[in-house]
Amino acid sequence: MPDLEDLRLFHALGGTGSLAATARILGVTPPALTSRLKRLEADLGVSLAVRGSRGVRLTEEGERLRDEASAVLLRIEGLAEVVAGDKGPLAGSLRVSAPFGFGREHLATIVRDFHRANGGVTINVRLSDNPLREATTNDVVIHIGGLRDSTWVQHLLAPNRRVLCASPDLARRLAGTLTHPSQLAQLPCLPITENDEDLVRWSFFKTGQSKPVSVRILGPLSSNDGAMITSWALNGLGVMVRSEWQVGPLIASGKLVELLPQWRMHDAPVLALTKTRLGMPRRVRAFLDACRSGLSPAPWKL
C-alpha cells in the first residue's frame, strides 16, 4: 500500500511532470525517486507513469493516485485546524504560485503581512513564468487574465485592464494620425510572443460597435519577456500592450502615455485559483481574504 511519502511523490509529480523537478521539491535524488516509483508500481501491479523525451506523463491509474494523494494530504495538513475549530490560530502549510513580476511587485507584501499575523502557517511561494504549469502542487495559484479551464475555482482579487501605450515622444508623433486600431498594423509595435506562437493579434472594442476590431501585429521587435518589451517602449521603440498593474504607475508618472483610450481590450483580471470551493482549509480562505484586502483598491488603477 502507498505510504505518506508515496502520496507526496505523486502529489508533486502530478504538478511538475518531471522527475528531476519532483526530486528537487522533495529533496531527494532523481535515481532515488525513480527507484521509489518503480517499487510503487510493482506493489500496485499497474503502470503509473510513462517516461518520455518531454518529461513524465501519468497514466489513468497514475492520475487517480495523484488525485487521491492530493485529497489525503490536504486533510492531513488541515488536521490542526479541524481540531482547533474556527477559534484556534491558523496552522499548517500554504503553497502559492504566481507570475514573477506580479509576485515581486504585489504578492511579496501580502505574504509578508499574512505571515506576521499568522505565524503558525508555513508559506512557500514559487514564482514562475507559467504558474499553472505547477498548479496541482499548490493550494493557491495567482493568475492574470481569463481562464477557460473550468476545473479551477476562480476567485476575483482585483480588476485589471490591458492598456495600449507608448512613450510620450512616440505618442506626440502619433497624435492626430492614430485614430483607429487598424492603423496599428502599419506602426512599430512590440508584441509579446507566448507559448512559441509567432502570430499575435490585438483585439479592440468600442461602445456601440457590434464587432471587435482584430489587428495582426508584426512588429520589428518582439519578445516573450514583458520587462524587455516595457524597456523598449520606454525608449520610444514602439507601441505595446501591457496590463494596467504593470503600466499604471508609469502612465501616472508620465513615463508612458495611453493610446486610443476610447477603445478597450479584453480585461485581464487578477485571479486566485483553487481546486475546490467546498471544504477549503481555513488558512486558504484567510489568505484569499488577505489578497483581496491587499489589492483593494487596486494600487495600479489609473
C-alpha positions as CSV (number, residue, x, y, z in Angstrom):
1,M,0.0,0.0,0.0
2,P,1.3,3.6,-0.7
3,D,2.6,5.3,2.4
4,L,2.7,9.0,3.1
5,E,5.9,9.6,1.2
6,D,4.5,7.9,-1.9
7,L,1.5,10.2,-1.7
8,R,3.8,13.3,-1.5
9,L,5.7,11.9,-4.5
10,F,2.6,11.7,-6.7
11,H,1.2,15.0,-5.5
12,A,4.4,16.7,-6.6
13,L,4.9,14.6,-9.8
14,G,1.4,15.4,-11.0
15,G,2.2,19.1,-10.8
16,T,5.6,19.1,-12.4
17,G,5.5,16.4,-15.0
18,S,9.2,16.0,-14.4
19,L,11.2,13.5,-12.2
20,A,14.0,16.0,-11.8
21,A,11.7,18.8,-10.7
22,T,9.9,16.5,-8.4
23,A,13.1,15.3,-6.8
24,R,14.1,18.9,-6.1
25,I,10.8,19.6,-4.5
26,L,11.1,16.5,-2.2
27,G,14.8,17.0,-1.5
28,V,15.9,13.6,-2.9
29,T,18.0,12.5,-5.9
30,P,16.3,11.6,-9.2
31,P,17.6,8.0,-9.0
32,A,16.1,7.5,-5.6
33,L,12.8,9.0,-6.8
34,T,12.8,6.6,-9.9
35,S,13.5,3.6,-7.7
36,R,10.6,4.6,-5.4
37,L,8.3,5.0,-8.3
38,K,9.2,1.6,-9.8
39,R,8.7,-0.1,-6.4
40,L,5.3,1.6,-6.0
41,E,4.3,0.4,-9.5
42,A,5.4,-3.1,-8.6
43,D,3.5,-3.1,-5.3
44,L,0.3,-1.9,-7.0
45,G,0.7,-4.0,-10.1
46,V,0.0,-1.2,-12.5
47,S,1.9,1.4,-14.6
48,L,1.6,4.8,-13.0
49,A,3.7,7.0,-15.3
50,V,5.2,6.9,-18.8
51,R,8.7,8.4,-19.2
52,G,9.3,10.3,-22.5
53,S,11.6,12.9,-24.0
54,R,9.4,15.7,-22.8
55,G,9.0,14.5,-19.2
56,V,6.7,12.2,-17.4
57,R,3.0,11.6,-18.3
58,L,0.8,10.0,-15.7
59,T,-1.3,7.0,-16.8
60,E,-5.0,6.9,-16.0
61,E,-4.2,4.9,-12.8
62,G,-1.5,7.5,-12.0
63,E,-3.9,10.3,-12.3
64,R,-6.3,8.6,-9.9
65,L,-3.5,8.1,-7.4
66,R,-2.5,11.8,-7.8
67,D,-6.0,13.0,-7.1
68,E,-6.4,10.7,-4.1
69,A,-2.9,11.7,-2.8
70,S,-3.8,15.4,-3.1
71,A,-7.0,14.9,-1.2
72,V,-5.4,12.9,1.6
73,L,-2.5,15.3,2.1
74,L,-5.0,18.2,2.2
75,R,-6.9,16.5,5.0
76,I,-3.7,15.7,6.9
77,E,-2.4,19.3,6.7
78,G,-5.8,20.6,7.9
79,L,-6.0,18.3,11.0
80,A,-4.7,21.1,13.3
81,E,-7.4,23.5,12.1
82,V,-10.1,20.8,12.4
83,V,-9.1,20.0,15.9
84,A,-8.8,23.7,16.9
85,G,-12.1,24.6,15.1
86,D,-12.7,28.2,13.9
87,K,-11.5,29.7,17.1
88,G,-7.9,28.5,17.1
89,P,-5.0,30.1,15.4
90,L,-4.3,29.2,11.7
91,A,-1.8,26.4,11.2
92,G,-0.5,24.1,8.5
93,S,1.3,24.8,5.2
94,L,0.3,27.0,2.3
95,R,1.8,26.7,-1.1
96,V,1.3,29.6,-3.5
97,S,2.4,30.1,-7.1
98,A,2.4,33.4,-9.0
99,P,3.9,35.2,-12.0
100,F,7.4,36.6,-11.5
101,G,6.5,40.3,-11.9
102,F,3.3,40.3,-10.0
103,G,4.7,38.2,-7.3
104,R,7.6,40.5,-6.6
105,E,5.6,43.7,-7.0
106,H,2.5,42.9,-5.0
107,L,2.3,39.4,-3.6
108,A,5.5,39.7,-1.6
109,T,4.0,42.4,0.6
110,I,0.7,40.5,1.0
111,V,2.5,37.3,2.1
112,R,4.7,39.3,4.5
113,D,1.7,40.8,6.3
114,F,-0.1,37.5,6.3
115,H,2.9,35.8,7.9
116,R,3.2,38.5,10.6
117,A,-0.5,37.9,11.5
118,N,-0.4,34.1,11.2
119,G,3.0,32.8,12.3
120,G,1.7,29.3,12.6
121,V,1.3,29.0,8.9
122,T,4.3,27.9,6.9
123,I,4.2,29.6,3.5
124,N,6.1,28.6,0.3
125,V,5.8,30.9,-2.7
126,R,7.0,29.7,-6.1
127,L,7.3,32.4,-8.8
128,S,7.1,31.2,-12.4
129,D,6.7,32.4,-15.9
130,N,3.8,29.9,-16.1
131,P,2.3,29.3,-12.6
132,L,-0.4,26.9,-14.0
133,R,2.4,24.5,-15.0
134,E,3.0,23.7,-11.3
135,A,-0.6,24.3,-10.3
136,T,-1.5,20.9,-8.8
137,T,1.3,21.1,-6.2
138,N,-0.1,24.4,-4.9
139,D,-3.0,25.5,-2.7
140,V,-3.4,28.8,-4.5
141,V,-2.4,29.9,-8.0
142,I,-2.3,33.6,-8.8
143,H,-3.3,34.1,-12.4
144,I,-3.6,37.2,-14.6
145,G,-6.3,37.1,-17.3
146,G,-9.2,35.0,-18.2
147,L,-9.2,31.2,-17.9
148,R,-11.2,28.7,-19.9
149,D,-10.3,25.7,-17.8
150,S,-13.5,25.0,-15.8
151,T,-11.8,22.6,-13.4
152,W,-10.4,25.6,-11.4
153,V,-12.5,27.7,-9.0
154,Q,-11.8,31.3,-9.8
155,H,-11.7,34.0,-7.1
156,L,-11.5,37.6,-8.3
157,L,-8.8,39.5,-6.4
158,A,-8.7,42.8,-8.4
159,P,-9.8,44.3,-11.7
160,N,-7.0,44.8,-14.3
161,R,-7.3,46.4,-17.8
162,R,-5.0,45.8,-20.7
163,V,-3.6,49.1,-21.9
164,L,-2.3,50.3,-25.3
165,C,0.6,52.7,-24.6
166,A,3.8,54.3,-25.8
167,S,6.5,56.7,-24.7
168,P,5.5,60.4,-24.6
169,D,7.7,61.2,-27.6
170,L,6.2,58.5,-29.8
171,A,2.7,59.4,-28.6
172,R,3.3,63.0,-29.7
173,R,4.4,61.8,-33.1
174,L,1.3,59.7,-33.5
175,A,-1.1,62.4,-32.2
176,G,-3.8,63.1,-34.8
177,T,-2.7,60.2,-37.1
178,L,-3.5,57.2,-34.9
179,T,-7.3,57.3,-34.7
180,H,-8.3,53.7,-35.3
181,P,-6.8,50.3,-34.1
182,S,-6.5,49.0,-37.7
183,Q,-3.7,51.6,-38.2
184,L,-1.5,49.7,-35.7
185,A,-0.7,47.2,-38.5
186,Q,1.5,49.9,-40.1
187,L,3.1,51.1,-36.9
188,P,6.1,49.9,-35.0
189,C,4.6,47.6,-32.3
190,L,6.1,45.5,-29.7
191,P,4.2,42.2,-29.4
192,I,4.7,39.7,-26.6
193,T,5.1,36.2,-28.0
194,E,3.8,33.4,-25.8
195,N,3.7,29.6,-26.0
196,D,6.0,29.6,-29.1
197,E,3.3,31.3,-31.1
198,D,4.5,33.8,-33.8
199,L,1.1,35.1,-34.7
200,V,0.0,38.0,-32.4
201,R,-3.4,39.7,-32.7
202,W,-4.7,42.6,-30.7
203,S,-8.5,42.9,-30.4
204,F,-10.2,46.2,-29.5
205,F,-13.8,47.0,-28.6
206,K,-15.7,50.3,-28.5
207,T,-19.1,51.2,-27.1
208,G,-21.7,50.9,-29.8
209,Q,-19.6,48.7,-32.0
210,S,-21.1,45.2,-32.6
211,K,-17.9,43.5,-33.6
212,P,-14.3,43.8,-32.3
213,V,-11.5,45.1,-34.4
214,S,-8.8,42.5,-34.6
215,V,-5.3,43.6,-35.8
216,R,-2.4,41.3,-36.7
217,I,0.7,42.7,-35.2
218,L,4.0,42.2,-37.0
219,G,6.4,44.5,-35.1
220,P,10.1,44.8,-35.8
221,L,10.9,43.8,-32.2
222,S,9.2,41.1,-30.2
223,S,9.9,39.0,-27.1
224,N,8.4,36.6,-24.6
225,D,9.6,38.8,-21.8
226,G,7.3,41.6,-20.7
227,A,10.0,43.5,-18.9
228,M,12.1,43.7,-22.1
229,I,9.1,44.9,-24.1
230,T,8.4,47.6,-21.5
231,S,12.0,48.8,-21.6
232,W,11.8,49.1,-25.4
233,A,8.6,51.0,-25.1
234,L,10.0,53.4,-22.5
235,N,12.8,54.1,-25.0
236,G,10.4,55.0,-27.8
237,L,10.9,51.9,-29.9
238,G,7.3,51.1,-30.4
239,V,3.7,50.7,-29.1
240,M,2.9,48.0,-26.6
241,V,0.0,46.4,-24.8
242,R,0.6,45.7,-21.1
243,S,-1.5,45.1,-18.0
244,E,-2.7,48.1,-16.1
245,W,-1.0,46.7,-13.0
246,Q,2.3,46.9,-14.8
247,V,2.0,50.3,-16.6
248,G,-0.4,52.2,-14.4
249,P,2.3,53.7,-12.3
250,L,4.4,54.5,-15.4
251,I,1.4,56.3,-17.0
252,A,0.7,58.2,-13.8
253,S,4.3,59.4,-13.7
254,G,4.3,60.5,-17.3
255,K,6.8,57.9,-18.5
256,L,4.2,56.3,-20.7
257,V,1.0,57.6,-22.4
258,E,-2.2,55.6,-23.0
259,L,-3.2,55.5,-26.7
260,L,-6.7,55.2,-28.2
261,P,-8.3,55.4,-24.7
262,Q,-11.8,55.3,-26.3
263,W,-11.1,51.7,-27.3
264,R,-10.9,48.8,-24.9
265,M,-9.3,45.4,-24.9
266,H,-10.3,42.3,-23.1
267,D,-9.7,42.8,-19.4
268,A,-7.1,40.6,-17.6
269,P,-8.4,40.3,-14.0
270,V,-6.2,39.2,-11.2
271,L,-7.5,35.8,-10.1
272,A,-6.7,33.3,-7.4
273,L,-7.3,29.7,-8.5
274,T,-8.1,26.9,-6.2
275,K,-9.1,23.3,-6.9
276,T,-12.2,23.4,-4.7
277,R,-14.6,25.8,-3.0
278,L,-16.2,23.4,-0.6
279,G,-14.1,22.2,2.3
280,M,-11.4,24.8,1.7
281,P,-9.0,24.9,4.6
282,R,-9.4,28.0,6.8
283,R,-5.8,29.1,6.2
284,V,-6.5,29.2,2.4
285,R,-9.8,31.2,2.9
286,A,-7.9,33.6,5.2
287,F,-5.1,34.0,2.6
288,L,-7.6,34.8,-0.2
289,D,-9.2,37.4,2.1
290,A,-5.7,38.9,2.7
291,C,-5.1,39.0,-1.1
292,R,-8.4,40.8,-1.7
293,S,-7.7,43.3,1.1
294,G,-4.2,43.9,0.0
295,L,-5.4,44.7,-3.6
296,S,-8.4,46.8,-2.7
297,P,-8.5,49.4,-4.0
298,A,-6.3,48.2,-6.8
299,P,-3.0,50.1,-6.4
300,W,-2.5,50.4,-10.1
301,K,-5.8,52.0,-11.1
302,L,-5.5,54.9,-13.5
